[in-house]
Amino acid sequence: MKIEGSYSFGARREQVWAALMSPSILADCIPGCESLEPAGVDTYKMALKIGIAAITGTYNGTVSIVDKVGQESYRMIVKGKGVAGSVNGEAMVRLTEKGDITEVSFEGEAHVTGMIARIGQRLIGNTSKLLINQFFNCLKSQTESP
């Protein structure tokens, strides 16, 4: 499944970058995040409780931030498993500043297996868009507040 999108923030690039690199902000903003613990340099162990249609489960895995280029871009690698299946994904994240506006764009791919993959790509796609929107709306509130 491909994922891509972009979001504009009324904040400077350094503020948005700092929020994207902050484990406490990420833990607050990632929907269903039950824990986000350091597990090495730019690597975190994570537990999420997510529901897709009638399938709700807890997923444990890792998130790694690699190939950082200043405050301009990074690659994120996600690996997770739960009773209902697994998710492995990778995305490139880019930050572009235009005055006091920062645009965060991302593109990547996620591979879903198990029961969650069998419920259909359309539901997974719609749910992932909803979760991504929730994440970025929370991140906006964290970076745009006075």
Summary of the structure (lengths in Angstrom):
residues: 146
radius of gyration: 15.1
end to end distance: 37.0
largest distance: 45.9
contacts: 419
relative contact order: 0.24
helix: 29%
strand: 53%
